């Protein structure tokens, strides 16, 4: 990988996303979680159509706040075809937008703005650590077939400051976040149903990520992950190094999907228990991506002690994921 070039868009690949998750706190308020994702998708339409309205790329954006005081996830979504100033994604560095929603990289900072009537986020994220290249030098396998993979790096321990607003109530916030940037043209194999993934900012300054791709019989098709310790040394996990053991399920009253919202995970030398900030963190994005998934703030515990915080993503539990 080459930076800053690879912070930008890769339009020659079919799908790409910039994905930020984190924990925020405000004075005299409970901690809350947030998620912002921008997708660039090349739809399956004829690319040689000369019309300026031919949707060569679609930009999709999701945003969510997990606040226990609300009792459920507050989420937003937008989508627009790239072009005409409505939406786009720059090459060479991060700048991706849909209407007034934007994620922009400026030097060692990211600026994220999501603005709607009932919810808004205006955040600055400072880069404190170098990119963590996932897989082999950033080439992350997602299945037994060698071509089932993504180009993938992470930026853990982003320092967050700014403001969030829910309805008419604004809060000044600070916290910590994790950014993933992935791009691929062949991510899911035919037998893949979905995935379970988490990224944890460890309290000692390290970073822990693990995932499993589930097959359509409920088993594990593939698995992987990484650990960067507080000194910067990186260990990559093989499929046999990872086990996800569900501990507790929650069933959505809206979609009927049943999610394992608490796990015990074995990842290399780690044995961690993931517990959600709250159970109802389901994100229904059928209006933009056709998918329903659980995207939740979690605490990571080991031997009864909290060792970090991050996010857990669960896809393909309502129906097999299609990408």
C-alpha positions in Angstrom: 0.0 0.0 0.0 1.1 3.6 -0.6 -0.2 6.5 1.5 -1.7 9.0 1.1 -2.8 7.6 -2.2 -4.6 4.5 -0.8 -6.6 6.7 1.6 -8.5 7.7 -1.5 -11.0 6.0 -3.7 -10.2 3.0 -5.9 -12.8 3.2 -8.7 -11.4 0.2 -10.6 -12.7 -2.0 -7.8 -16.4 -2.9 -7.5 -17.0 -2.0 -3.8 -15.3 0.2 -1.2 -16.0 1.5 2.2 -14.7 3.9 4.8 -16.0 2.8 8.1 -15.7 4.7 11.4 -16.9 3.4 14.8 -16.2 4.7 18.3 -17.2 5.6 21.8 -18.0 9.2 22.8 -18.6 10.8 26.2 -20.0 14.2 27.2 -20.1 16.0 30.5 -22.7 14.5 32.9 -23.9 12.0 30.2 -23.5 8.3 29.8 -21.1 7.1 27.1 -22.6 6.4 23.7 -21.4 4.8 20.5 -21.4 6.1 16.9 -20.9 4.7 13.5 -20.4 6.4 10.1 -19.9 4.5 6.9 -19.5 5.7 3.3 -19.7 3.1 0.5 -18.7 3.5 -3.1 -20.4 0.8 -5.2 -20.1 0.1 -9.0 -23.5 -1.2 -10.0 -24.0 -4.0 -12.4 -25.1 -1.9 -15.4 -23.5 -1.5 -18.8 -20.4 0.7 -18.3 -20.3 1.8 -22.0 -23.6 3.7 -21.8 -22.6 7.2 -22.9 -25.4 9.0 -21.0 -24.2 11.3 -18.2 -26.9 9.8 -16.1 -25.5 6.3 -16.3 -24.7 5.4 -12.6 -21.1 4.3 -12.9 -20.8 4.6 -9.1 -23.3 4.9 -6.3 -22.3 6.6 -3.0 -24.1 5.3 0.1 -23.8 6.6 3.6 -25.0 5.3 6.9 -24.8 7.0 10.3 -26.0 5.8 13.7 -25.8 6.7 17.4 -26.2 4.1 20.2 -27.4 6.0 23.3 -28.9 4.0 26.2 -31.1 7.0 27.1 -32.8 6.6 23.7 -33.2 2.9 24.3 -32.6 2.0 20.6 -30.4 2.8 17.8 -30.9 6.2 16.1 -29.8 5.8 12.5 -29.8 7.6 9.1 -29.0 6.6 5.5 -28.5 8.3 2.2 -27.6 7.3 -1.3 -27.0 9.1 -4.6 -25.3 8.4 -7.9 -21.8 9.8 -8.2 -21.6 13.0 -10.3 -23.4 16.3 -10.8 -21.9 17.5 -7.5 -24.4 15.4 -5.6 -22.0 12.7 -4.5 -18.5 11.5 -5.1 -15.3 10.0 -3.9 -11.9 11.4 -4.7 -8.8 9.4 -5.6 -5.4 10.2 -4.0 -6.8 11.0 -0.5 -10.0 10.6 1.5 -12.9 12.8 0.4 -16.2 11.1 0.0 -19.6 12.8 0.2 -23.4 12.5 -0.3 -25.1 15.9 -0.4 -24.1 17.6 2.8 -22.7 14.4 4.4 -18.9 14.3 4.1 -15.8 12.5 5.3 -12.6 14.4 4.5 -9.0 13.7 5.3 -6.8 16.8 5.9 -3.2 16.1 6.9 -3.4 13.9 10.0 -7.1 14.7 10.7 -10.4 13.4 9.4 -13.4 15.6 9.4 -16.8 14.0 9.5 -20.1 15.8 9.0 -23.5 14.3 9.1 -26.4 16.7 9.3 -30.2 16.0 9.3 -33.1 17.5 11.2 -33.3 14.8 13.9 -29.6 13.9 14.2 -26.2 15.4 13.4 -22.5 14.6 14.0 -19.7 17.1 13.4 -16.5 15.4 14.4 -12.7 15.8 14.1 -10.7 12.6 14.3 -6.9 12.9 14.9 -4.6 10.1 13.7 -2.3 9.0 16.5 -1.0 5.7 15.1 0.2 4.5 11.7 -2.1 2.4 9.5 -2.5 -1.2 10.6 -2.3 -3.3 7.4 -4.6 -6.3 7.7 -3.8 -9.7 6.3 -0.6 -10.0 4.3 0.7 -6.4 3.7 -3.0 -5.2 3.4 -4.3 -8.2 1.4 -6.9 -9.8 3.6 -8.3 -13.2 2.6 -12.0 -13.7 3.1 -12.4 -17.4 2.1 -10.7 -20.6 0.9 -10.4 -19.3 -2.7 -7.4 -17.0 -3.1 -9.4 -14.4 -4.9 -11.9 -13.9 -2.1 -10.2 -11.0 -0.5 -10.1 -7.3 0.1 -7.4 -4.7 0.4 -7.8 -3.6 4.0 -6.1 -1.4 6.5 -7.3 0.1 9.9 -6.6 3.2 11.9 -7.1 2.4 15.5 -7.1 4.8 18.4 -8.3 7.9 16.6 -8.8 10.8 19.0 -12.3 12.3 18.5 -13.7 15.7 19.4 -16.7 17.7 18.3 -20.4 17.8 18.7 -23.4 15.5 18.2 -27.0 16.5 18.2 -30.1 14.4 18.8 -33.3 16.3 17.9 -32.7 19.7 19.4 -30.2 18.7 22.0 -26.6 19.2 21.2 -23.6 17.8 23.2 -19.9 18.6 23.1 -18.2 15.2 23.0 -14.8 13.6 23.1 -13.7 10.0 22.6 -11.9 7.3 20.6 -12.6 5.7 17.3 -11.5 3.1 14.8 -11.4 3.5 11.0 -11.5 0.7 8.5 -10.9 1.2 4.8 -11.5 -1.7 2.4 -11.9 -2.2 -1.3 -12.6 -5.3 -3.3 -14.2 -6.8 -6.4 -14.7 -10.4 -5.1 -15.4 -10.3 -1.3 -17.9 -13.0 -0.7 -17.8 -16.6 -1.9 -21.0 -18.4 -3.0 -21.3 -20.3 0.2 -20.9 -17.3 2.4 -23.9 -16.2 4.4 -22.4 -13.2 6.2 -19.7 -12.3 8.7 -19.1 -11.5 12.4 -16.4 -8.8 12.9 -15.1 -6.7 15.8 -12.4 -4.1 16.2 -11.3 -3.1 19.8 -9.2 -0.2 20.9 -7.3 -1.9 23.8 -6.8 0.2 27.0 -3.0 -0.3 26.8 -2.8 1.4 23.4 -2.9 -1.9 21.4 -5.5 -2.9 18.8 -7.4 -6.2 18.3 -9.4 -7.2 15.3 -11.0 -10.6 14.4 -13.6 -11.8 12.0 -15.2 -15.0 10.8 -17.0 -15.5 7.5 -20.0 -17.8 8.1 -21.2 -20.4 5.6 -24.8 -21.1 4.9 -25.0 -23.9 7.3 -24.0 -21.7 10.3 -20.4 -22.8 10.4 -17.2 -20.9 9.8 -16.1 -20.6 6.2 -13.0 -18.5 7.0 -11.5 -16.5 9.8 -8.7 -14.0 10.4 -7.6 -11.1 12.4 -4.7 -9.2 13.9 -3.2 -7.8 17.1 -0.9 -4.8 17.3 0.5 -4.6 20.8 1.3 -1.3 22.7 4.8 -1.3 21.3 3.7 -1.6 17.7 4.5 -5.2 17.0 1.9 -6.9 14.8 0.7 -10.5 14.9 -1.6 -11.9 12.2 -4.1 -14.7 13.1 -4.7 -17.8 10.9 -8.2 -19.2 10.5 -7.6 -21.9 13.2 -6.5 -19.2 15.6 -10.1 -17.7 15.8 -13.2 -19.0 17.5 -16.5 -17.1 18.0 -18.6 -18.6 20.8 -22.1 -17.1 21.1 -23.2 -16.5 24.7 -26.5 -14.6 24.4 -29.0 -13.8 21.6 -31.3 -10.9 21.0 -34.3 -11.0 18.5 -35.3 -7.8 16.7 -39.0 -7.0 17.3 -38.9 -5.1 13.9 -37.3 -7.6 11.5 -37.4 -10.9 13.5 -33.7 -11.4 12.9 -31.9 -13.1 15.8 -28.4 -11.9 16.6 -25.7 -13.3 18.9 -25.0 -10.0 20.7 -22.6 -11.4 23.2 -19.6 -13.6 22.4 -16.6 -15.2 23.9 -13.9 -14.9 21.3 -10.6 -16.8 21.2 -8.1 -14.9 19.0 -4.5 -16.0 19.3 -3.4 -15.4 22.9 -6.7 -13.5 23.7 -9.8 -14.9 25.3 -12.2 -12.0 25.5 -15.9 -11.6 26.3 -17.8 -9.0 24.2 -20.8 -7.3 25.8 -23.0 -4.8 24.0 -23.7 -1.2 25.3 -27.3 -2.2 24.6 -29.0 -5.0 22.8 -31.0 -3.0 20.2 -28.4 -1.8 17.8 -29.9 -3.2 14.6 -29.4 -1.1 11.5 -32.1 -1.5 8.8 -30.6 -0.2 5.5 -32.8 -1.9 3.0 -33.6 1.5 1.5 -30.0 1.9 0.4 -28.0 -1.4 0.5 -30.8 -3.9 0.8 -29.2 -5.2 4.0 -30.2 -5.5 7.6 -27.3 -5.8 10.1 -26.4 -5.4 13.7 -23.7 -2.8 14.4 -23.1 -2.2 18.0 -20.8 -0.6 20.6 -19.3 -3.3 22.8 -17.0 -3.6 25.8 -14.2 -6.2 25.7 -13.6 -8.0 29.0 -10.9 -10.5 30.1 -10.8 -12.3 33.5 -13.7 -10.0 34.6 -11.9 -6.7 33.7 -12.6 -4.3 30.9 -9.6 -4.3 28.5 -11.0 -2.2 25.7 -13.9 -0.8 23.8 -15.0 -1.0 20.2 -17.6 -2.3 17.8 -19.1 -5.6 16.8 -20.7 -6.1 13.3 -23.1 -9.0 12.5 -24.3 -9.5 8.9 -26.4 -12.1 7.2 -28.7 -13.0 10.1 -32.0 -12.0 8.4 -31.0 -13.4 5.0 -27.7 -14.2 3.3 -25.8 -11.1 2.5 -25.4 -10.2 -1.1 -22.5 -8.0 -2.2 
